[in-house]
Amino acid sequence: MGIVKTSTSDIHLEFKKRSIGYLVFITTILLTHGLCAQTTSKDSMRELIAKNNIDTISQIRLIKFPLATTYFIYYPESNINYPESNINSKSGKGKIGMNEYNFTFQYALPIQDKKIYFYNKIDLSVFSYDVYLTSTDLGFQETYRSLDFSVGVIKVLPKEWSLALVFSPTLASDFKDKLSSDDFIYQFSALAVKRAKDKLQYGLGIAYTSRFGKLTLLPLVNLTYKKNKWLTSVLVPTYMSQFYCFNENSRIGLSANVNGDYYNVCFDAIPTTIDLNKASYSRITIGPEYQFKLFGDIYLDTSIGIAVRNILAIQNEDLKEELSLDVDSKYYFRMGLKILK
């Protein structure tokens, strides 16, 4: 196989080629789900409840509801050191470049006197990377996609409590072979939140998620606190942020976010008799973030910082790691748009 090298222009060109398909997909989702969302009145829209930030109907929400979000993350080329394994006779060095694209649309509709809400979310993610292994003079490029379709129920309870139960069937694959049951994973979350004061809410929960690169059962701790112009938002262990809000239209702060997925793949870039059919990817991004209103309910969100705990591993059918493409740390740049209600 010839050498594959990554450059900023190559990544941008590849993303442009795929953007038409993404746009058609996103437009279809927006038209379908927009019809559902528009059946509610303006009062119901003000009371929408997010999966990770649930408010009771008796108080104003502490943060706006993200009806739709989209972002693109670019990671510059980084050095890698891969260990000896069954498919590598010796350890070696190389380079890797990555990028991510994500689109999310979600809503909550009242179905019983504003005490029970139906929750629905569609989450499309695309993860691409290309690698050049210096020691073996081998280059290859891979693209993995995941489609998360979440459904759930949010129940408003007495004494300012709320409970959200969400089930998320997820299609995660490289789509090289025909779809099978191995391409699907099943995630869920349960989160109970109490609105303690006008400016404080907290909660506990549990999640079965692939954010850390494999399906893991995790405890959740939720905290949202707003004092004057400062906003603290936490969902341990996946998200933490501290923002200074200039006004309702702009804010600046620091955030840390864990994201990842577990893909069913047909990895054939390296000649081997071993069946390589799983890919584990996860990273933690930490950096300053700036969000400001463009017009209407549309906001621009940008962030630049460092990504740590960058895990990318190819596994065999016994889920044993055969190729590690981990990076200690790397820089990232993210830009996205949000529709906030």
C-alpha positions in Angstrom: 0.0 0.0 0.0 1.3 3.5 -0.8 2.1 6.1 1.7 -0.8 8.2 3.0 0.1 11.6 4.4 -2.3 14.0 6.1 -2.5 17.7 5.5 -4.9 20.4 6.4 -6.0 20.9 2.8 -6.6 17.1 2.3 -8.8 17.0 5.4 -10.8 20.0 4.3 -11.2 18.6 0.8 -12.4 15.2 2.1 -14.8 16.9 4.5 -16.2 19.0 1.6 -16.8 15.9 -0.5 -18.8 14.3 2.3 -20.6 17.5 3.4 -23.3 17.1 0.7 -24.4 13.7 2.0 -24.3 15.0 5.6 -26.5 18.0 4.5 -29.1 15.8 2.9 -29.2 13.5 5.9 -29.4 16.4 8.4 -32.2 18.1 6.3 -34.2 14.9 6.3 -33.9 14.6 10.1 -34.8 18.3 10.6 -37.9 18.1 8.4 -39.2 14.9 10.0 -38.5 15.8 13.6 -39.3 19.5 13.1 -42.9 18.5 12.3 -43.1 16.7 15.7 -41.4 19.6 17.6 -43.7 22.2 16.1 -46.8 20.5 17.4 -46.1 22.0 20.8 -47.0 25.5 21.8 -44.4 28.2 22.6 -45.1 27.6 26.3 -44.2 24.0 25.9 -41.0 24.9 24.1 -39.9 27.0 27.0 -40.2 24.0 29.3 -38.2 21.5 27.2 -36.0 19.3 29.3 -32.5 18.2 28.4 -31.3 14.7 29.1 -28.3 16.0 31.1 -30.0 19.1 32.6 -33.6 18.4 33.7 -35.6 21.2 35.3 -39.0 21.1 37.0 -41.8 23.1 35.5 -42.1 25.4 38.5 -38.8 27.3 37.9 -36.9 28.9 35.1 -34.3 26.6 33.6 -30.7 27.4 34.5 -29.3 26.9 31.0 -30.9 26.9 27.5 -32.0 23.7 25.9 -29.7 22.6 22.9 -32.4 21.7 20.3 -29.7 21.1 17.6 -25.9 21.1 17.6 -23.2 20.4 15.0 -19.4 20.7 15.3 -16.2 19.8 13.5 -13.0 19.0 15.4 -9.6 19.0 13.7 -6.5 17.4 15.2 -3.1 18.2 13.7 -0.8 15.3 12.7 0.8 13.7 15.8 3.6 11.2 16.5 2.7 7.7 17.6 4.7 4.8 19.1 3.1 1.5 18.5 4.2 -1.6 20.4 5.1 -5.1 19.2 2.0 -7.4 18.7 0.8 -10.3 16.7 0.4 -8.2 13.6 3.6 -6.1 14.2 6.8 -8.2 14.5 8.5 -5.2 16.2 7.6 -1.9 17.8 7.9 1.3 15.7 7.0 4.9 15.1 4.6 6.7 12.9 2.2 9.7 12.4 -1.5 10.0 12.7 -4.0 12.7 11.8 -7.7 12.8 13.0 -10.9 14.7 12.6 -14.4 14.4 14.0 -17.8 15.6 12.8 -21.0 15.5 14.9 -24.7 16.5 14.4 -27.3 16.2 17.2 -31.1 16.9 17.2 -33.2 16.4 20.3 -36.5 17.5 21.7 -38.9 16.7 24.6 -42.7 16.8 24.2 -45.2 16.9 27.1 -47.5 13.9 27.0 -49.3 14.1 30.3 -50.3 17.5 31.7 -46.6 18.6 31.6 -45.7 16.0 34.2 -44.4 13.4 31.8 -42.3 14.2 28.7 -41.3 12.0 25.7 -37.7 12.5 24.9 -36.1 11.8 21.5 -32.5 12.4 20.2 -30.7 11.6 17.0 -26.9 11.8 17.1 -24.7 11.3 14.0 -20.9 11.1 14.5 -18.1 10.6 11.9 -14.6 9.8 13.0 -11.7 9.7 10.4 -8.0 9.1 10.8 -5.1 8.4 8.5 -1.8 6.8 9.6 1.7 6.4 8.3 3.8 3.8 10.0 7.4 4.8 9.5 9.0 1.5 10.4 7.1 -0.5 7.9 6.6 2.3 5.3 2.8 1.6 5.4 0.0 4.2 5.2 -3.8 3.7 5.5 -7.0 5.7 6.1 -10.1 4.7 7.9 -13.5 6.3 8.6 -16.0 5.1 11.2 -19.6 6.3 11.7 -22.1 6.0 14.5 -25.8 6.8 14.6 -27.5 7.0 18.0 -31.3 7.0 18.1 -32.4 7.7 21.7 -35.9 7.5 23.2 -36.8 8.1 26.7 -39.3 9.4 29.3 -38.8 12.3 31.7 -41.0 12.3 34.7 -41.6 15.4 36.9 -41.7 14.2 40.5 -42.9 16.0 43.8 -40.6 18.2 45.8 -38.7 19.5 42.8 -37.4 16.2 41.6 -37.2 14.9 38.0 -36.3 11.5 36.6 -35.0 10.8 33.1 -34.8 7.2 31.6 -33.2 7.0 28.2 -32.5 4.0 25.9 -30.1 4.5 23.0 -29.7 1.8 20.3 -26.5 2.8 18.4 -25.3 1.7 15.0 -21.4 2.0 15.0 -19.5 0.6 12.1 -17.1 1.3 9.2 -19.8 0.0 6.8 -17.4 -2.1 4.8 -19.5 -5.2 5.1 -23.2 -5.8 5.2 -24.9 -4.7 8.4 -25.3 -7.3 11.1 -26.2 -7.5 14.8 -22.5 -6.9 15.6 -22.8 -3.3 14.2 -25.3 -2.4 17.0 -24.6 -1.5 20.6 -27.2 -0.6 23.2 -26.7 2.2 25.7 -28.9 3.6 28.5 -28.9 6.2 31.2 -31.0 7.0 34.2 -30.6 10.4 36.0 -32.6 11.9 38.9 -32.2 15.6 39.5 -33.4 17.9 42.2 -33.9 21.6 41.8 -32.7 22.7 45.3 -32.7 26.5 44.8 -33.4 29.1 42.1 -29.7 28.9 41.1 -28.8 25.3 42.0 -29.7 21.8 40.9 -28.0 18.5 41.5 -28.6 14.8 40.8 -27.3 11.3 40.7 -27.6 8.6 38.0 -26.1 5.7 36.1 -25.1 5.2 32.5 -24.1 2.3 30.3 -22.1 4.1 27.6 -19.3 3.8 25.0 -17.9 7.3 25.6 -14.7 5.8 27.1 -14.1 3.6 24.0 -15.9 0.5 25.3 -19.2 -0.3 26.9 -18.9 0.7 30.5 -21.3 1.0 33.4 -20.7 4.4 35.1 -22.1 6.3 38.0 -23.2 9.9 37.2 -23.1 13.0 39.3 -24.9 16.1 38.0 -24.4 19.7 39.2 -25.6 23.0 37.7 -25.0 26.2 39.7 -25.5 29.8 38.5 -24.4 32.8 40.6 -24.3 36.3 39.2 -22.5 35.8 35.9 -20.8 32.6 36.7 -22.2 29.2 35.5 -20.9 25.8 36.6 -22.1 22.7 34.8 -20.9 19.2 35.6 -21.9 15.7 34.7 -19.1 13.6 36.2 -17.3 11.7 34.7 -18.1 12.9 31.2 -18.3 16.7 31.3 -17.2 19.7 33.3 -17.3 23.4 32.6 -17.0 26.8 34.2 -18.2 29.8 32.3 -18.4 33.6 32.7 -21.6 34.9 31.0 -21.3 38.4 29.7 -25.0 38.4 29.0 -27.7 36.1 27.5 -25.9 36.2 24.2 -22.2 35.3 25.0 -20.0 33.5 27.4 -16.4 32.4 27.8 -14.9 29.7 30.0 -13.1 26.4 30.3 -14.5 22.9 29.6 -13.5 19.3 29.6 -15.4 16.7 27.6 -15.1 12.9 27.2 -16.2 11.4 24.0 -15.7 8.2 22.1 -17.3 5.1 20.6 -16.9 1.4 20.1 -17.1 0.3 16.4 -17.6 -2.9 14.6 -15.1 -2.9 11.7 -13.4 -4.9 9.0 -9.8 -3.8 9.4 -7.7 -5.0 6.5 -5.1 -2.2 6.2 -2.3 -4.4 7.6 -2.0 -7.9 6.0 -2.7 -10.5 8.6 -4.6 -13.8 9.1 -6.0 -12.4 12.4 -9.6 -11.2 12.2 -9.6 -7.6 13.3 -13.2 -6.5 13.8 -13.4 -4.0 16.7 -12.1 -0.5 17.0 -12.0 1.4 20.3 -11.8 5.2 20.3 -11.9 7.7 23.1 -10.4 11.1 24.0 -10.7 13.9 26.6 -10.6 17.5 25.3 -9.7 20.3 27.7 -9.5 24.0 26.7 -11.1 27.4 26.7 -14.5 27.8 25.0 -16.3 30.8 23.6 -19.9 30.9 22.6 -21.9 33.9 21.2 -25.2 34.5 19.5 -25.2 35.0 15.8 -28.9 35.7 15.2 -32.3 34.3 16.5 -31.6 31.1 18.5 -28.4 30.2 16.6 -25.1 30.4 18.4 -21.5 29.9 17.3 -19.3 27.8 19.6 -15.5 27.6 19.3 -12.8 25.9 21.4 -9.1 25.3 21.1 -7.0 23.3 23.6 -5.4 19.9 24.2 -6.7 16.4 23.9 -5.4 13.8 26.4 -6.0 10.1 27.0 -6.3 9.6 23.2 -7.1 5.9 22.8 -7.4 4.3 19.4 -7.0 0.5 19.4 -7.9 -2.2 16.9 -9.0 -5.5 18.5 -9.4 -9.1 17.4 -12.6 -11.2 17.6 -11.7 -12.1 21.2 -11.5 -8.3 22.0 -7.8 -8.5 22.5 -5.8 -5.4 21.4 -3.7 -6.1 18.3 -2.8 -2.6 17.2 -2.4 0.5 19.5 -2.4 3.9 17.9 -2.7 5.9 21.1 -1.4 9.4 21.4 -0.2 10.9 24.7 -1.5 14.4 23.9 -2.4 16.5 20.9 -3.9 19.9 20.1 -7.4 20.3 18.8 -9.6 23.0 17.2 -13.4 22.8 17.4 -16.0 25.0 15.7 -19.7 24.4 15.9 -23.2 25.8 15.7 -26.1 25.4 18.2 -29.8 26.1 18.2 -30.7 27.0 21.8 -34.2 27.3 23.2 
